[in-house]
């Protein structure tokens, strides 16, 4: 089964957008490109929607057919997907401090236990801080299968909708309450990152949007087909909702952005995902080949791009003087080279070993999952 080109396009946009945002670590892209990198943090939310959709579909399909889901095998596959490349990068960050984009770093065990997003002192120890999103993903991988199995046994459609609405409204109210509390106290620490941006319970909107799409796809396929037939409308609606959300995020730490901004942004990305899921016309386009490759290595690229930026800044950028275009190209090529090295040397061999090891269980299902990169 071929990869879905529309989803690859979203992955590629997400990782490139994040990399552009993190260019602030090396001085940014200059004032003329500030608009391009300013909202790049939203690339992570695209990944959250994609994860909710793909993992949700993977787990809900067999449950809808009445099959038994092996949680042990699910966790095993997730572990071999995430841990090898992550362990290598964590070892580099921990053992070779000169590779860090900034000096201070939280203790290694917080990364190893995926709790750094709950414990981080961002002002003093921000190195490898982008691992916060992996913590959110891991918590989702741990808890969602249990919830999905439990809900499939006794929950009605009304209960599923009520749970989704509860998570949405609960997150909105919680973020608003924390925002009001922290702005009132004004402790001087970076409470926005530590209390609002990083914690898992604050960032469920994207995952929820993806899971709800997966639920419709699996349990209401006629609705899903109808939505896909209106891909153009979903694309326009998604762009409009995303634009409205980013308008709210002009003040990224403001109350409106951190209450209604997150669900609005996630809904916009979910609409774009519906449109992207039908974009088979992208298949075979010559310009999709490099984007599909970037999508393929996106996980390794996300892990290692800050190290690459730092190495280029120290060893290459001084040789290029004020040549902004060359410096930009050097940072981009350095990150792509580092991401490709990690992918082909670590991530891909372990994925192939995992797929061979589990091929005998449900070969067709595993082939489908391998084709979508999960």
C-alpha positions in Angstrom: 0.0 0.0 0.0 1.3 3.4 -1.0 1.7 6.2 1.5 -1.1 8.8 1.5 0.4 11.8 -0.4 -2.0 14.3 1.3 -1.0 13.3 4.8 2.7 13.3 3.7 2.2 16.9 2.6 0.8 17.8 6.0 3.7 16.1 7.7 6.2 17.9 5.5 4.6 21.3 6.2 4.5 20.6 9.9 8.2 19.7 10.3 9.4 22.5 8.0 7.3 25.0 9.9 8.7 23.8 13.2 12.2 24.1 11.9 11.6 27.6 10.6 10.2 28.6 14.0 13.3 27.2 15.8 15.5 29.3 13.5 15.3 31.9 16.3 18.1 29.8 18.0 20.5 31.0 15.3 19.3 34.5 14.9 16.1 34.0 12.9 15.3 34.4 9.2 15.5 38.2 9.3 12.6 40.7 9.5 11.4 40.1 6.0 10.7 36.4 6.8 9.5 36.9 10.4 5.9 36.2 9.4 6.9 32.8 8.1 8.6 31.6 11.2 6.6 33.3 13.9 3.7 30.8 14.0 5.9 27.7 13.3 5.1 26.3 16.7 1.7 25.3 15.2 3.5 22.6 13.2 3.4 20.5 16.4 -0.4 20.8 16.5 -0.6 19.4 12.9 1.4 16.4 14.2 -1.0 16.0 17.1 -4.0 16.0 14.8 -2.3 13.5 12.5 -1.4 11.2 15.5 -4.9 11.3 16.8 -6.3 10.4 13.4 -3.8 7.6 12.5 -3.5 6.0 15.9 -7.3 6.4 16.5 -8.0 4.7 13.2 -5.5 1.9 13.9 -7.1 1.0 17.2 -10.8 1.7 16.4 -11.0 -0.4 13.2 -10.5 -3.8 14.9 -12.7 -2.8 17.8 -15.5 -1.8 15.4 -15.2 -5.3 13.9 -15.5 -6.9 17.3 -11.8 -8.1 17.3 -9.6 -8.3 20.3 -6.9 -5.7 20.4 -3.6 -6.7 21.9 -2.4 -3.8 24.0 0.9 -5.5 24.5 1.6 -5.6 20.8 0.4 -2.1 20.3 2.8 -0.8 23.0 5.6 -2.9 21.6 5.2 -1.4 18.2 5.0 2.1 19.5 8.1 1.5 21.6 10.2 0.3 18.6 8.8 3.2 16.6 9.7 5.9 19.1 12.4 4.8 21.5 15.5 3.9 19.4 16.0 7.2 17.7 15.0 9.1 20.8 17.4 7.1 22.9 20.3 8.0 20.6 19.5 11.7 20.6 19.1 11.7 24.4 22.4 10.0 24.8 24.1 12.6 22.5 22.5 15.5 24.5 23.5 13.9 27.8 27.0 12.7 27.1 28.2 15.6 24.8 27.1 19.0 26.2 28.9 20.8 23.4 26.1 19.5 21.0 23.4 21.3 22.9 21.8 24.3 21.3 21.9 26.0 24.8 23.9 24.9 27.9 21.3 24.0 30.5 19.3 20.8 30.3 16.9 19.0 32.6 18.1 15.6 34.1 18.2 12.8 31.6 15.7 10.7 33.6 13.0 13.2 33.0 13.4 12.7 29.3 13.7 8.9 29.7 10.4 8.8 31.7 8.7 11.3 29.4 7.9 13.6 32.3 10.1 16.6 31.2 7.0 18.5 29.9 5.6 18.4 33.5 8.8 19.2 35.4 10.8 21.6 33.1 12.6 24.7 34.4 12.5 26.4 31.1 14.5 29.5 32.1 17.5 27.5 33.3 17.3 24.2 31.4 15.8 24.7 27.9 18.1 22.3 26.0 16.2 19.6 24.1 13.0 21.2 25.3 11.2 20.3 22.1 10.9 16.8 23.6 7.9 18.1 25.4 5.7 17.1 22.4 7.0 13.5 22.5 5.9 13.4 26.1 2.4 14.4 25.1 2.4 11.8 22.4 3.7 9.0 24.7 1.0 9.8 27.3 -1.6 9.6 24.5 -0.2 6.2 23.3 -0.3 4.9 26.9 -3.8 6.0 27.9 -5.9 6.2 24.7 -5.8 2.4 23.9 -7.2 1.7 27.4 -9.9 4.3 27.0 -10.8 3.0 23.4 -11.1 -0.6 24.6 -13.2 0.4 27.6 -15.5 2.7 25.5 -16.0 0.1 22.8 -17.5 -2.3 25.3 -20.2 -0.2 26.8 -20.3 3.4 25.5 -23.0 4.7 23.3 -22.4 7.3 20.6 -23.9 9.9 22.9 -21.3 9.0 25.6 -18.5 9.4 23.1 -19.7 12.8 22.0 -20.2 13.8 25.6 -16.6 12.7 26.5 -15.2 14.7 23.5 -17.1 17.8 24.5 -16.1 17.4 28.1 -12.4 17.2 27.2 -12.7 20.2 24.9 -14.6 22.4 27.4 -12.5 21.1 30.3 -9.2 22.0 28.6 -10.6 25.5 27.7 -11.7 26.2 31.2 -8.5 24.8 32.8 -6.3 26.9 30.6 -8.3 30.0 31.3 -8.1 29.4 35.1 -4.3 28.8 35.0 -3.8 31.9 32.9 -5.8 34.1 35.3 -3.9 32.6 38.3 -0.4 33.0 36.8 -0.9 36.5 35.5 -2.3 37.6 38.8 0.7 36.1 40.8 3.2 37.3 38.2 6.0 35.1 39.7 8.6 36.1 37.0 9.2 32.5 35.8 8.2 31.4 32.3 4.8 30.2 33.4 3.4 30.2 29.9 5.7 27.4 28.8 5.7 25.5 32.1 2.0 25.7 33.0 0.2 26.3 29.8 2.1 25.2 26.7 3.9 22.0 27.7 1.7 20.0 30.1 -0.2 17.1 28.5 -3.6 18.0 30.0 -3.4 21.5 28.3 -2.6 20.2 24.8 -5.3 17.6 24.1 -7.2 19.6 21.5 -5.2 18.4 18.5 -5.2 14.8 19.6 -8.9 15.0 20.3 -9.7 16.5 16.9 -7.7 13.6 15.2 -9.4 10.9 17.3 -12.9 12.3 16.5 -12.1 12.2 12.8 -10.9 8.6 13.2 -14.2 7.8 15.1 -16.3 9.2 12.2 -14.1 7.4 9.6 -14.5 4.0 11.4 -18.0 4.1 12.9 -19.8 6.5 10.4 -18.1 5.7 7.0 -21.0 7.2 5.1 -20.3 10.5 6.8 -16.6 10.2 6.1 -17.3 9.6 2.4 -19.6 12.6 2.3 -17.0 14.8 3.9 -14.3 13.6 1.5 -16.6 14.4 -1.4 -16.6 18.0 -0.2 -12.8 18.2 0.2 -12.7 21.7 -1.4 -15.1 23.1 1.2 -13.2 21.5 4.0 -10.0 22.9 2.7 -11.4 26.4 2.5 -13.0 26.1 5.9 -9.8 24.7 7.4 -7.8 27.6 6.1 -10.3 30.1 7.4 -10.4 28.6 10.9 -6.6 28.4 11.0 -6.3 32.0 9.9 -8.8 33.0 12.7 -6.8 31.0 15.3 -3.5 32.5 14.2 -5.0 35.9 14.4 -5.9 35.2 18.0 -2.3 34.0 18.5 -0.9 37.3 17.6 -0.6 37.6 21.3 0.7 34.1 21.9 0.5 34.3 25.7 -2.9 36.1 25.8 -6.1 34.8 27.3 -8.1 34.4 24.1 -5.4 32.5 22.4 -5.0 30.1 25.3 -8.6 29.4 25.7 -10.5 29.3 22.4 -7.4 29.6 20.2 -6.2 26.0 20.7 -9.5 24.2 19.9 -10.1 26.6 17.0 -6.6 25.9 15.6 -7.1 22.1 16.0 -10.5 22.2 14.3 -8.9 24.1 11.3 -6.1 21.5 11.0 -8.7 18.7 11.3 -10.6 20.2 8.3 -7.4 20.4 6.3 -6.7 16.7 7.2 -10.1 15.7 5.8 -9.2 17.5 2.5 -5.7 16.0 2.5 -7.0 12.5 2.9 -8.6 12.7 -0.5 -5.6 14.3 -2.3 -4.7 11.3 -4.4 -4.0 13.7 -7.3 -0.7 14.5 -5.5 0.5 10.9 -6.2 3.3 11.0 -8.8 3.8 14.7 -8.8 7.5 15.3 -9.1 7.5 18.0 -6.4 5.9 15.6 -4.0 8.9 13.3 -4.0 11.2 15.6 -1.9 8.2 16.4 0.4 7.4 12.7 0.9 11.0 12.1 1.7 10.9 14.9 4.3 7.7 13.4 5.7 9.4 10.0 5.9 12.3 11.4 8.0 10.2 13.9 9.9 10.5 12.2 13.3 14.3 11.9 13.1 14.4 15.5 11.8 12.4 16.8 14.6 14.6 15.1 17.2 18.0 16.3 15.8 17.4 19.6 14.0 18.5 21.8 16.9 21.8 19.9 17.3 22.3 20.4 13.5 21.6 24.1 13.8 24.1 24.5 16.7 26.8 22.7 14.8 26.3 24.8 11.7 26.3 27.9 13.8 29.6 27.1 15.4 31.5 25.5 12.6 30.0 26.6 9.3 28.2 30.0 9.6 31.3 32.0 10.5 32.9 31.0 7.2 29.9 32.4 5.3 30.1 35.9 6.6 26.9 38.0 6.0 25.7 35.9 3.1 22.2 35.4 4.5 21.0 33.1 1.7 24.0 30.8 2.1 23.6 30.7 5.8 20.0 29.8 5.5 20.8 27.0 3.0 23.6 25.8 5.3 21.2 25.5 8.3 18.6 23.7 6.2 21.0 21.3 4.6 22.7 20.6 7.9 19.4 19.7 9.5 18.3 17.5 6.6 21.6 15.7 6.6 21.4 15.1 10.4 17.8 13.9 10.2 18.6 11.6 7.3 21.6 10.1 9.1 19.5 9.4 12.2 16.6 8.0 10.1 18.7 5.6 7.9 21.2 4.6 10.6 18.8 4.1 13.5 15.1 4.7 13.0 14.6 2.8 9.7 16.6 -0.4 10.7 14.6 -0.7 13.9 11.3 -0.2 12.0 12.2 -2.9 9.5 13.2 -5.3 12.3 9.9 -4.5 14.1 7.8 -5.1 11.0 9.5 -8.4 10.2 9.1 -9.5 13.8 5.3 -8.8 13.9 4.5 -9.6 10.2 3.2 -13.0 11.3 0.5 -11.6 13.6 -1.7 -9.6 11.2 0.4 -9.1 8.1 -2.2 -7.0 6.1 -2.8 -4.7 9.1 1.0 -4.2 9.8 1.6 -3.5 6.1 -1.1 -0.8 6.2 0.5 0.8 9.3 4.0 0.6 7.9 2.7 2.4 4.7 1.3 5.3 6.7 4.5 5.6 8.9 3.0 4.5 12.2 
